Amino acid sequence: GSCTMKLNAAAEMIPLTWPSIGQMHPYVPATHARGYAEICTDLENWLSTITELPGCSLQPNAGSQGEYAGLIAIRAYLQAQGQAGRDVCLIPASAHGTNPASAVLAGFRVVTVACSDNGDIDLRDLHLKVAEHAETLGALMITYPSTHGVFEEAVAEVCAIVHQAGGQVYMDGANMNAQVGLTSPGAIGADVCHVNLHKTFCIPHGGGGPGMGPICVVEHLCPYLPTDPASAIDPPIAISATHYGSASILTISWMYVRMMGASGLTSATQVALLNANYMATRLADHFPVLYTGRNDRVAHEFILDLRPLLGESGLTVEDVAKRLMDYGFHAPTVSWPVAGTIMIEPTESESREELDRYCEALIEIASELDAIRSGAISAADSPLHYAPHTQADLLGSWDRAYTREQAAFPLPWVAGRKFWPFVARIDNAYGDRNLVCACS
């Protein structure tokens, strides 16, 4: 969840392999890169149309860099208005961790705004914080839909409250896959947002990269967008080594938008919302859905609360994540933004059949947890405790309280689609803290 791991179509990737794209030096004379410039201009215009914000910079190399670039633009604007003392940035308690880090790096003082029981921004606390910092409020950072996977109905009101107090609104674009074609940062009242091309716009980000986080801004912030670091401006307003960031991978997003068109992009958003709500509805009888909006609906992702099922068993959300590997699935985001939960974002790319298989796997795991709670098997003897199960496990001696079939083929369809884990249960924390070099 919250990563928007969607299809990266081969057709979108092909231009990256062309020498004219992949081997172009970032400082080549502009007369030698007119085609590249046209691609970048197209993408800037498309992103401005999608976000309903007229200014755009493709320079940021990541969402976090986009946050920094946007906040720097806000700071520069406030300074130009003679309001350099507006250095407070309000950030909801549910925000992505990069938000406060970016704000501090940009020179803001972070003040946290509480969330209500339903996961939305607490409007009462927002009013109190705005009043408390009326003379120093510079910005609010908000994620929409929220990090809890819900469309906050008061989002426009939240933006208006900050504007009336003299602040600017930064919208984190991590969840843009739930907005494209249906609403926009401009529509809700944001002044600046970043767009994660490696999420919503199909640049692959397996293995930690590469990322791209262009920013789009309202007209009065356009003069403060990043400038070309190689330009004659002294000093340049740059947050990256090159004007267009990792320019070669922009072709992936260009291809995606060009092939999808306006109707296709809107359809993708609609299916992403439909898929998330379909899964949440199927799973609601087995796992509590932690946050929902009107009519018990979610946005493009949702949080399942595992804490009532885990109870006093001694098992953790990590055991559920490991057990999913036996069903052939990578675990979703675990224990974020709430400990003891999993966050699921199916995107528009998965078929109905795949969604059903994922739901069936989680429902079967819920049954395994029920067996532990009823005393039919102890947590220490359960498949959850030993998961994942490798081929070496099954071929070795077997003295466990469940069968080999229950371990590796817990549902009938698993055998025909089996993806074998290569490594059994390990101590993740120990491994993270104790580096062992296997270099030759």
C-alpha positions as CSV (number, residue, x, y, z in Angstrom):
1,G,0.0,0.0,0.0
2,S,0.9,3.7,-0.6
3,C,3.5,2.7,-3.2
4,T,1.3,2.3,-6.3
5,M,3.1,-0.7,-7.7
6,K,1.3,-0.8,-11.0
7,L,2.0,-2.3,-14.5
8,N,5.1,-1.0,-16.2
9,A,4.2,-1.8,-19.8
10,A,7.0,-2.9,-22.1
11,A,5.8,-0.4,-24.7
12,E,6.5,2.4,-22.2
13,M,10.0,1.2,-21.6
14,I,11.2,0.7,-25.2
15,P,12.3,4.4,-25.9
16,L,14.6,4.2,-22.9
17,T,16.7,1.6,-24.9
18,W,17.2,3.9,-27.9
19,P,20.7,5.5,-28.0
20,S,19.1,8.9,-28.8
21,I,17.4,8.7,-25.4
22,G,19.6,6.6,-23.1
23,Q,22.9,8.0,-24.2
24,M,22.2,11.8,-24.4
25,H,24.5,13.8,-22.1
26,P,22.6,16.1,-19.8
27,Y,24.7,19.1,-20.8
28,V,24.6,18.7,-24.5
29,P,23.9,21.9,-26.4
30,A,20.1,22.7,-26.6
31,T,20.3,22.6,-30.4
32,H,21.2,18.9,-30.2
33,A,18.4,18.0,-27.9
34,R,15.3,19.5,-29.4
35,G,13.4,16.3,-29.4
36,Y,14.2,15.8,-25.7
37,A,13.0,19.3,-25.0
38,E,9.7,18.6,-26.8
39,I,9.2,15.5,-24.7
40,C,9.8,17.4,-21.5
41,T,7.6,20.3,-22.5
42,D,4.8,17.9,-23.4
43,L,5.1,16.2,-20.0
44,E,5.1,19.6,-18.1
45,N,2.0,20.7,-20.0
46,W,0.2,17.4,-19.3
47,L,1.1,17.4,-15.6
48,S,-0.1,21.0,-15.3
49,T,-3.4,20.0,-17.0
50,I,-3.8,16.9,-14.7
51,T,-3.1,18.9,-11.5
52,E,-4.8,22.1,-12.6
53,L,-1.7,24.0,-11.5
54,P,0.0,26.1,-14.3
55,G,3.7,25.9,-13.4
56,C,5.7,22.7,-13.5
57,S,9.3,21.6,-13.0
58,L,10.6,18.2,-13.9
59,Q,13.9,18.7,-11.9
60,P,13.2,16.8,-8.7
61,N,14.6,13.2,-8.7
62,A,12.3,11.8,-6.0
63,G,9.1,12.6,-4.2
64,S,11.2,13.8,-1.2
65,Q,13.1,16.1,-3.5
66,G,9.8,17.4,-4.9
67,E,8.7,18.1,-1.3
68,Y,11.9,20.1,-0.7
69,A,11.6,22.0,-4.0
70,G,8.0,22.9,-3.4
71,L,8.7,24.1,0.2
72,I,11.7,26.1,-1.0
73,A,9.4,27.8,-3.5
74,I,7.0,28.6,-0.7
75,R,9.8,30.0,1.5
76,A,11.2,32.1,-1.4
77,Y,7.7,33.5,-2.2
78,L,7.1,34.4,1.5
79,Q,10.5,36.1,1.7
80,A,9.7,38.1,-1.5
81,Q,6.5,39.2,0.1
82,G,8.4,40.5,3.2
83,Q,7.0,37.6,5.3
84,A,10.2,35.7,6.0
85,G,9.0,35.2,9.6
86,R,6.3,32.8,8.4
87,D,8.4,29.7,9.1
88,V,5.9,27.3,10.7
89,C,4.7,24.3,8.7
90,L,1.7,22.4,9.9
91,I,1.8,18.7,9.3
92,P,-0.9,16.1,10.2
93,A,0.1,13.3,12.5
94,S,-0.8,10.8,9.7
95,A,1.7,12.3,7.2
96,H,4.4,10.5,5.3
97,G,7.7,10.6,7.2
98,T,9.4,12.5,4.5
99,N,7.1,15.5,5.1
100,P,8.5,16.8,8.4
101,A,12.1,15.9,7.2
102,S,11.6,18.0,4.0
103,A,10.0,20.9,6.0
104,V,13.0,21.1,8.4
105,L,15.4,20.9,5.5
106,A,13.6,23.8,3.9
107,G,13.9,25.9,7.0
108,F,10.5,25.5,8.5
109,R,9.5,24.7,12.1
110,V,7.2,21.7,12.2
111,V,4.0,21.8,14.2
112,T,1.9,18.6,14.3
113,V,-1.9,18.7,13.8
114,A,-3.9,15.9,15.4
115,C,-6.1,13.5,13.6
116,S,-9.6,12.6,14.7
117,D,-10.7,9.0,15.5
118,N,-11.8,8.5,11.9
119,G,-8.3,9.3,10.6
120,D,-9.2,12.8,9.2
121,I,-7.4,16.0,10.2
122,D,-8.9,17.3,13.4
123,L,-10.5,20.6,12.4
124,R,-10.7,21.8,15.9
125,D,-7.0,21.2,16.5
126,L,-6.2,22.8,13.1
127,H,-8.1,26.0,14.1
128,L,-6.2,26.0,17.4
129,K,-2.8,25.6,15.7
130,V,-3.6,28.2,13.1
131,A,-4.7,30.7,15.7
132,E,-1.6,29.9,17.9
133,H,0.8,30.6,14.9
134,A,-1.3,33.2,13.1
135,E,1.7,35.5,12.6
136,T,4.2,32.8,11.7
137,L,2.2,30.3,9.7
138,G,3.9,29.6,6.4
139,A,2.6,26.3,5.1
140,L,0.5,23.2,5.6
141,M,1.5,19.8,4.1
142,I,-1.4,17.5,3.4
143,T,-1.9,14.2,1.6
144,Y,-5.0,13.6,-0.4
145,P,-6.5,11.1,-0.2
146,S,-5.2,10.8,3.3
147,T,-2.4,8.4,4.3
148,H,-5.3,6.4,5.9
149,G,-6.8,5.7,2.5
150,V,-9.8,7.9,2.8
151,F,-11.0,11.0,0.8
152,E,-11.2,13.7,3.5
153,E,-14.4,15.6,2.8
154,A,-13.2,18.7,4.5
155,V,-10.0,19.0,2.5
156,A,-11.1,22.2,0.7
157,E,-12.1,23.7,4.0
158,V,-8.7,22.8,5.4
159,C,-6.9,24.5,2.6
160,A,-9.1,27.6,2.9
161,I,-8.4,27.9,6.7
162,V,-4.7,28.0,6.0
163,H,-5.0,30.5,3.1
164,Q,-7.1,32.8,5.3
165,A,-4.3,32.8,7.8
166,G,-1.7,33.7,5.2
167,G,-0.2,30.3,4.6
168,Q,0.4,28.2,1.5
169,V,-0.8,24.6,1.0
170,Y,1.6,21.8,-0.1
171,M,-0.2,18.6,-1.2
172,D,1.8,15.4,-1.1
173,G,1.1,13.7,-4.4
174,A,1.8,10.2,-3.2
175,N,-1.8,9.2,-3.7
176,M,-2.4,10.9,-7.0
177,N,-3.5,7.6,-8.5
178,A,-6.9,8.2,-6.8
179,Q,-7.2,11.7,-8.3
180,V,-6.3,11.7,-12.0
181,G,-9.2,12.7,-14.1
182,L,-11.7,12.9,-11.2
183,T,-10.3,15.8,-9.1
184,S,-7.0,17.6,-8.7
185,P,-4.7,19.4,-6.3
186,G,-5.8,22.7,-7.9
187,A,-9.4,21.8,-7.4
188,I,-9.0,21.2,-3.7
189,G,-7.0,24.4,-3.2
190,A,-3.4,23.3,-3.0
191,D,-0.7,25.8,-4.1
192,V,2.0,23.2,-4.9
193,C,2.2,19.5,-5.2
194,H,4.7,16.9,-6.3
195,V,3.7,14.1,-8.6
196,N,5.5,10.7,-8.2
197,L,6.1,9.6,-11.7
198,H,7.4,6.3,-10.3
199,K,4.0,5.7,-8.8
200,T,1.0,7.2,-10.7
201,F,2.8,7.5,-14.0
202,C,4.4,4.1,-14.3
203,I,8.2,4.5,-13.9
204,P,9.3,1.2,-12.2
205,H,10.6,1.6,-8.7
206,G,11.5,-1.9,-7.7
207,G,14.7,-2.1,-5.7
208,G,14.5,1.4,-4.5
209,G,14.6,3.4,-7.7
210,P,14.7,5.3,-9.9
211,G,12.3,8.0,-8.7
212,M,11.0,11.3,-10.2
213,G,9.0,13.9,-8.3
214,P,8.1,16.8,-10.5
215,I,6.3,19.7,-8.9
216,C,3.4,21.7,-10.1
217,V,2.6,25.1,-8.7
218,V,0.0,28.0,-8.8
219,E,0.9,31.0,-10.9
220,H,2.3,33.2,-8.0
221,L,4.9,30.4,-7.2
222,C,6.1,30.0,-10.8
223,P,9.0,32.5,-10.4
224,Y,10.4,30.3,-7.6
225,L,10.5,27.0,-9.5
226,P,14.0,25.3,-9.7
227,T,16.2,26.7,-12.4
228,D,18.8,25.1,-14.7
229,P,21.9,24.6,-12.5
230,A,24.0,25.2,-15.7
231,S,22.3,28.5,-16.4
232,A,23.7,32.0,-16.0
233,I,21.5,32.7,-13.0
234,D,23.7,33.3,-10.0
235,P,23.1,31.5,-7.7
236,P,20.8,29.0,-9.5
237,I,17.7,27.8,-7.7
238,A,18.5,24.2,-8.3
239,I,17.8,21.1,-6.2
240,S,19.3,18.6,-8.7
241,A,22.5,18.4,-10.8
242,T,20.6,18.7,-14.1
243,H,17.6,20.8,-15.2
244,Y,15.4,17.8,-16.1
245,G,16.5,15.5,-13.4
246,S,16.7,11.8,-14.6
247,A,15.5,12.9,-18.0
248,S,15.8,9.5,-19.8
249,I,13.1,7.9,-17.6
250,L,10.7,10.8,-18.3
251,T,10.0,9.0,-21.6
252,I,8.3,6.2,-19.7
253,S,5.7,8.6,-18.2
254,W,5.4,10.4,-21.6
255,M,4.5,7.1,-23.2
256,Y,2.0,6.2,-20.5
257,V,0.1,9.5,-20.7
258,R,0.3,9.6,-24.5
259,M,-1.1,6.0,-24.9
260,M,-3.7,6.3,-22.2
261,G,-5.1,9.7,-23.2
262,A,-7.5,11.6,-20.9
263,S,-10.3,9.0,-20.9
264,G,-7.8,6.2,-20.2
265,L,-6.2,8.0,-17.3
266,T,-9.7,8.6,-15.8
267,S,-10.6,5.0,-16.3
268,A,-7.4,3.9,-14.6
269,T,-8.3,6.0,-11.5
270,Q,-11.9,4.6,-11.5
271,V,-10.7,1.0,-11.6
272,A,-8.1,1.6,-8.9
273,L,-10.8,2.9,-6.6
274,L,-13.1,0.1,-7.6
275,N,-10.5,-2.6,-7.0
276,A,-9.6,-1.2,-3.5
277,N,-13.3,-1.1,-2.5
278,Y,-14.0,-4.5,-3.9
279,M,-11.2,-6.0,-1.8
280,A,-12.1,-4.0,1.3
281,T,-15.7,-5.2,1.1
282,R,-14.7,-8.9,0.6
283,L,-12.3,-8.8,3.5
284,A,-14.4,-6.7,6.0
285,D,-16.1,-9.8,7.5
286,H,-12.7,-11.2,8.4
287,F,-10.6,-8.2,9.2
288,P,-11.7,-4.8,10.4
289,V,-11.1,-2.0,7.9
290,L,-9.5,0.6,10.1
291,Y,-10.6,3.8,8.3
292,T,-13.5,4.4,5.9
293,G,-15.3,7.4,4.5
294,R,-18.9,8.0,3.6
295,N,-20.9,4.9,3.0
296,D,-18.0,2.8,4.5
297,R,-16.0,3.4,1.3
298,V,-12.2,3.7,1.0
299,A,-10.1,5.5,-1.6
300,H,-7.5,3.6,-3.7
301,E,-6.0,1.8,-0.7
302,F,-7.2,0.6,2.7
303,I,-5.8,-0.5,6.1
304,L,-6.8,-3.9,7.6
305,D,-6.5,-4.0,11.4
306,L,-4.9,-7.4,12.5
307,R,-4.7,-6.6,16.1
308,P,-8.0,-8.1,17.2
309,L,-7.2,-11.3,15.4
310,L,-3.6,-11.5,16.7
311,G,-4.7,-10.8,20.2
312,E,-2.6,-12.4,22.9
313,S,-1.3,-15.1,20.6
314,G,2.2,-13.8,20.6
315,L,2.1,-13.6,16.8
316,T,2.6,-10.4,14.9
317,V,1.7,-8.7,11.7
318,E,5.1,-10.0,10.4
319,D,3.9,-13.6,10.7
320,V,1.0,-12.8,8.5
321,A,3.3,-11.1,6.0
322,K,5.6,-14.2,5.9
323,R,2.6,-16.6,5.6
324,L,1.4,-14.7,2.5
325,M,4.6,-15.9,0.8
326,D,3.3,-19.5,1.0
327,Y,0.3,-18.4,-1.0
328,G,2.6,-16.9,-3.6
329,F,2.1,-13.2,-2.7
330,H,4.4,-10.5,-1.7
331,A,3.3,-8.9,1.6
332,P,1.6,-5.5,1.5
333,T,2.9,-2.6,3.6
334,V,3.0,-3.7,7.3
335,S,2.6,-1.7,10.5
336,W,2.4,1.6,8.6
337,P,0.9,4.1,9.2
338,V,-0.6,2.2,12.1
339,A,1.3,-0.5,14.0
340,G,-0.3,-4.0,13.8
341,T,-2.0,-3.3,10.5
342,I,-1.5,-4.0,6.8
343,M,-2.1,-1.5,4.0
344,I,-3.3,-2.8,0.6
345,E,-3.3,-0.9,-2.6
346,P,-4.2,-3.1,-5.6
347,T,-4.1,-0.4,-8.3
348,E,-5.9,-0.7,-11.5
349,S,-3.4,-3.2,-13.0
350,E,-4.6,-6.4,-11.2
351,S,-7.3,-8.6,-12.6
352,R,-10.5,-9.6,-10.8
353,E,-9.1,-13.2,-10.5
354,E,-5.9,-11.9,-8.9
355,L,-7.8,-9.8,-6.4
356,D,-9.9,-12.8,-5.5
357,R,-6.8,-15.0,-5.0
358,Y,-5.3,-12.4,-2.7
359,C,-8.6,-12.1,-0.7
360,E,-8.9,-15.9,-0.5
361,A,-5.3,-16.1,0.9
362,L,-6.0,-13.5,3.6
363,I,-9.3,-15.1,4.5
364,E,-7.6,-18.5,4.9
365,I,-5.0,-16.8,7.1
366,A,-7.8,-15.4,9.2
367,S,-9.1,-19.0,9.6
368,E,-5.6,-20.1,10.7
369,L,-5.7,-17.3,13.3
370,D,-9.1,-18.4,14.4
371,A,-7.7,-22.0,15.0
372,I,-5.1,-20.5,17.3
373,R,-7.6,-18.5,19.2
374,S,-9.9,-21.5,19.6
375,G,-7.0,-23.6,21.0
376,A,-7.1,-26.1,18.1
377,I,-3.4,-25.4,17.6
378,S,-0.9,-23.3,19.5
379,A,0.7,-20.2,17.9
380,A,4.2,-21.8,18.4
381,D,3.1,-24.9,16.4
382,S,1.2,-23.0,13.7
383,P,2.1,-22.5,10.0
384,L,2.1,-18.8,10.7
385,H,5.0,-19.2,13.2
386,Y,7.2,-21.1,10.7
387,A,6.3,-19.3,7.5
388,P,7.5,-19.1,4.8
389,H,8.1,-22.8,3.9
390,T,10.8,-23.6,1.4
391,Q,11.3,-26.8,-0.7
392,A,14.1,-27.7,1.7
393,D,11.6,-27.6,4.6
394,L,9.3,-30.0,2.9
395,L,12.0,-32.4,1.7
396,G,13.6,-32.6,5.2
397,S,12.3,-34.5,8.3
398,W,8.9,-33.3,9.4
399,D,7.7,-33.1,12.9
400,R,5.3,-30.2,12.8
401,A,1.7,-30.1,14.0
402,Y,0.4,-29.5,10.5
403,T,0.9,-31.3,7.2
404,R,3.4,-30.5,4.4
405,E,0.4,-29.7,2.2
406,Q,-1.0,-27.2,4.7
407,A,2.5,-25.6,4.8
408,A,3.1,-25.2,1.1
409,F,-0.3,-25.6,-0.6
410,P,-2.8,-24.2,1.8
411,L,-5.5,-23.6,-1.0
412,P,-6.2,-25.8,-4.0
413,W,-5.1,-23.2,-6.6
414,V,-1.7,-22.6,-5.0
415,A,-0.2,-25.8,-6.4
416,G,-0.7,-24.7,-10.0
417,R,0.7,-21.2,-9.4
418,K,3.3,-21.9,-6.7
419,F,6.1,-19.4,-6.2
420,W,8.6,-21.0,-3.9
421,P,10.3,-18.8,-1.3
422,F,14.1,-19.4,-1.3
423,V,14.7,-18.4,2.3
424,A,12.8,-19.6,5.4
425,R,12.1,-17.5,8.4
426,I,15.0,-15.2,9.4
427,D,15.5,-12.6,12.1
428,N,15.0,-9.4,10.0
429,A,16.0,-7.0,12.8
430,Y,19.2,-8.9,13.5
431,G,20.1,-9.0,9.8
432,D,19.5,-5.2,9.5
433,R,21.8,-4.5,12.4
434,N,24.6,-7.0,11.7
435,L,26.2,-6.6,8.3
436,V,28.0,-9.8,7.1
437,C,30.1,-9.3,4.0
438,A,30.0,-12.2,1.6
439,C,32.4,-10.6,-0.9
440,S,34.8,-12.7,-2.7
